[in-house]
Amino acid sequence: MVWQDWRNGSDSDICGARVAQSGIVLDPYGFAISRYSFDQLWPSVAFDGTNYLVVWQNKSSGSSWDIYGARVTPSGAVLDPYGIAICTAAYGQGSPSVAFGGGFYLVVWQVYRSGWAGIYGARVAQSGAVLDPYGFVISYAPYGQSSPSVAFDDTNYLVVWQNYRSGTDLDVYGARVAQSGAVIDSFAVSLQPGNQVSPALAKGEGGKMLLTYSGWTPEINGHPANTMRIWGKFYPFTGVEDEPTQGPLPQRFSLESRFRKKIERLRYIR
């Protein structure tokens, strides 16, 4: 497990801890993966069968954000104590996600160029070598894309993100990326009414993948809800309908509705 950690003062670092399959935490105080000057945020981790690759957004210059990474052994040793510069392009990069498959990692992130955010990616070898040092475009539609997540289905990578191309609400879009780095296609994943944000992918058996995201729900069981709920879809997404979970209405709905705008504002600031 990896996280951003402020224990050393005003700047955040990247720390990790190993957890056994039994649930025992092997490193209860955690260990440092990156302690650069300035902040390091939004870590993501994947395993290649030998080592882990941890990636994060790094403010090493003190001005713009870059994407860095480090390999970590199963014993907790950091193989790249000074980090691996995955993308240091101008204007800033953030919110990385990483997956392993086909003999190398794919790191994806949001990048700010040409007035709005797009989704970029780069392949990283198990040796730590960056195969696409300038990154490649996965999606650059108008109005901006952000918060990508990536997983490998045993053949290709699937990348999903929140997308504002409608100009009114955030939707979830996706793209398949070949092991060569070529973008195979791009498509809408969820266009249900209201905002859909913070998509996350997880791979299961046989290449099956589950997508989860936070989405707006006006009503449940015919009763007004007007709140954000957690939604899920299995890949492939074709033919899967968006339906709210049925059952008794939680009593917290009225409270969530009352403070929804405040919660969204705090999420944006963070």
C-alpha positions in Angstrom: 0.0 0.0 0.0 1.2 3.5 -0.8 0.1 7.0 0.3 1.0 10.6 0.7 2.4 11.4 4.1 2.9 14.8 6.0 4.7 13.4 9.0 7.9 15.2 8.3 6.6 18.7 8.2 4.8 21.0 5.7 5.8 19.0 2.6 4.2 15.7 1.8 6.2 12.5 1.0 5.4 9.1 -0.5 5.4 6.2 2.0 4.4 2.6 1.8 3.7 -0.5 3.9 3.5 -4.2 3.0 0.4 -6.1 4.0 0.4 -9.9 4.1 -2.4 -11.9 2.5 -3.5 -12.7 6.0 -4.1 -9.0 6.6 -1.1 -8.5 8.9 0.6 -5.2 8.4 4.4 -5.9 8.1 5.5 -2.3 8.2 3.1 -0.7 10.8 5.0 2.7 10.7 5.5 2.6 7.0 8.7 3.3 5.1 9.7 6.2 2.9 9.7 5.8 -0.8 10.3 9.4 -1.8 11.3 12.4 0.4 12.0 15.0 -2.2 11.8 18.7 -1.3 8.4 20.2 -1.9 5.3 18.0 -2.2 4.7 14.5 -3.6 1.1 13.5 -4.1 -1.4 11.0 -5.5 0.7 7.7 -5.5 -0.3 4.6 -7.4 1.3 1.1 -7.4 1.5 -2.0 -9.5 3.4 -5.3 -9.3 5.3 -7.0 -12.2 5.8 -10.4 -10.5 9.3 -9.3 -9.2 9.1 -5.7 -8.0 6.6 -3.0 -7.5 6.6 0.3 -9.4 5.2 3.3 -7.4 4.4 6.4 -9.3 3.3 9.9 -8.0 3.0 13.5 -9.0 6.2 15.3 -7.9 6.8 19.1 -7.3 10.6 18.7 -7.3 11.1 22.0 -9.1 9.0 24.0 -6.7 6.8 25.3 -9.5 5.3 22.8 -12.0 4.3 19.2 -11.3 6.1 16.2 -12.8 5.5 12.4 -12.9 8.1 10.4 -11.0 8.4 6.7 -9.9 10.5 4.3 -8.0 10.8 0.5 -7.9 10.4 -1.3 -4.6 11.2 -4.9 -3.8 8.9 -7.2 -2.0 11.2 -6.8 1.1 10.5 -3.1 1.1 13.8 -1.9 -0.3 13.6 1.2 -2.6 15.7 0.5 -5.7 15.5 4.1 -7.0 16.0 6.3 -4.0 16.3 9.4 -6.2 13.3 8.5 -8.2 12.7 7.9 -11.9 11.7 10.9 -14.0 8.8 9.6 -16.1 7.5 12.9 -17.5 8.9 16.4 -16.8 7.2 18.3 -19.6 6.2 21.9 -19.3 2.9 23.1 -17.8 2.5 20.3 -15.3 1.3 16.7 -14.9 -0.7 15.0 -12.2 -3.0 12.2 -10.8 -1.0 9.3 -12.2 -2.1 5.7 -12.3 0.0 2.6 -13.2 -0.7 -1.0 -14.4 1.6 -3.8 -15.4 1.2 -6.2 -18.4 2.9 -7.4 -21.5 6.3 -7.2 -19.9 6.2 -3.5 -19.0 4.2 -0.9 -17.0 1.9 1.7 -18.5 1.7 4.9 -16.5 -1.1 7.4 -17.3 -1.7 10.9 -16.0 -3.5 14.2 -16.7 -1.5 16.9 -18.3 -2.2 20.6 -18.8 -1.5 21.9 -22.3 -3.3 24.1 -24.8 -5.7 25.5 -22.2 -7.2 22.3 -20.9 -6.2 18.9 -19.5 -5.6 15.8 -21.5 -4.7 12.2 -20.8 -1.2 11.0 -21.6 0.7 7.8 -21.1 4.2 6.3 -21.1 5.5 2.8 -20.9 8.2 1.9 -18.3 10.4 -1.2 -18.5 10.9 -3.5 -15.5 14.5 -2.1 -15.4 13.0 1.3 -14.8 13.8 2.6 -18.3 11.2 5.0 -19.6 10.3 3.9 -23.1 8.2 7.0 -24.0 10.1 9.9 -22.2 7.8 12.6 -23.8 4.6 10.5 -23.3 2.0 9.9 -25.9 -1.6 11.3 -26.2 -4.4 9.0 -25.1 -7.2 11.6 -25.2 -7.1 15.4 -25.8 -10.8 16.4 -26.3 -12.0 19.9 -25.6 -12.8 21.2 -22.1 -10.5 18.8 -20.3 -10.0 15.3 -19.0 -8.7 14.2 -15.6 -8.3 11.5 -13.0 -7.3 8.6 -15.2 -7.1 5.0 -14.1 -5.5 2.1 -15.9 -5.6 -1.7 -15.9 -4.4 -4.6 -18.2 -6.8 -7.2 -19.5 -4.2 -9.8 -20.5 -4.1 -8.3 -24.1 -4.4 -4.6 -24.0 -4.6 -1.8 -21.4 -7.9 -0.1 -20.6 -7.7 3.6 -19.5 -10.7 5.4 -18.1 -11.0 9.0 -17.0 -13.6 11.8 -16.1 -14.3 13.9 -19.1 -15.9 17.4 -19.5 -16.3 17.4 -23.3 -20.1 17.9 -23.0 -19.4 21.3 -21.4 -22.2 20.7 -18.8 -21.5 17.5 -16.8 -18.5 15.3 -16.2 -18.9 11.9 -17.8 -16.7 8.8 -17.9 -14.8 8.0 -21.1 -12.3 5.2 -21.9 -9.7 4.0 -24.4 -7.9 0.8 -25.2 -4.1 1.0 -25.6 -2.1 -1.7 -27.2 1.2 -3.0 -25.7 3.0 -1.0 -28.4 1.5 2.3 -27.0 -0.9 2.7 -29.9 -4.3 4.0 -29.0 -6.8 1.4 -30.4 -10.0 3.3 -29.8 -11.8 5.8 -27.6 -15.4 5.7 -26.3 -18.0 6.9 -23.8 -18.3 4.6 -20.8 -21.1 6.4 -18.9 -23.2 9.4 -20.0 -25.9 9.2 -17.3 -27.3 12.5 -16.1 -25.2 14.6 -13.6 -21.6 14.4 -12.8 -19.6 11.1 -12.9 -16.2 11.4 -11.3 -13.2 9.6 -9.9 -13.3 6.4 -12.0 -11.2 3.4 -10.8 -10.4 0.1 -12.5 -9.6 -3.3 -11.0 -8.7 -6.5 -12.8 -10.2 -9.9 -12.0 -9.9 -13.4 -13.3 -9.8 -14.0 -17.0 -9.2 -10.4 -18.0 -12.5 -9.3 -16.5 -12.4 -5.7 -15.1 -14.6 -3.8 -12.8 -15.0 0.0 -13.1 -16.3 2.0 -10.2 -17.0 5.7 -10.1 -19.0 8.3 -8.1 -22.1 9.4 -9.9 -25.1 11.7 -9.4 -28.4 10.1 -8.4 -31.6 12.1 -8.5 -33.8 9.4 -7.1 -33.8 5.8 -5.7 -36.9 3.6 -5.6 -39.0 6.6 -6.7 -37.8 8.7 -3.8 -35.8 12.0 -4.2 -32.1 11.4 -3.4 -30.1 14.2 -5.1 -26.8 12.8 -3.9 -23.6 11.1 -5.1 -23.5 7.3 -5.1 -20.9 4.7 -6.0 -21.7 3.0 -9.3 -20.1 0.0 -11.0 -19.8 -1.6 -14.4 -18.1 -4.8 -15.7 -15.9 -4.5 -18.8 -16.9 -4.8 -21.7 -19.3 -1.9 -21.0 -21.6 -2.4 -24.1 -25.2 -3.1 -23.1 -24.7 -2.5 -19.4 -27.3 -0.1 -18.1 -26.9 2.4 -15.3 -29.3 1.6 -12.5 -29.2 2.8 -8.9 -28.9 0.2 -6.2 -32.3 -0.8 -5.0 -33.3 -1.1 -1.3 -34.2 1.1 1.7 -33.1 4.7 1.5 -30.3 5.4 3.9 -31.2 8.1 6.4 -28.1 10.1 5.6 -29.5 11.2 2.2 -30.9 14.4 3.5 -27.6 15.3 5.1 -25.6 14.5 2.0 -27.9 16.5 -0.1 -27.6 19.5 2.2 -23.8 19.4 2.2 -23.1 18.0 -1.3 -21.9 21.3 -2.8 -19.6 21.9 0.2 -18.1 18.4 -0.3 -17.6 18.9 -4.0 -15.9 22.3 -3.3 -13.6 20.7 -0.8 -12.7 17.9 -3.2 -11.8 20.5 -5.9 -9.6 22.5 -3.5 -7.8 19.3 -2.4 
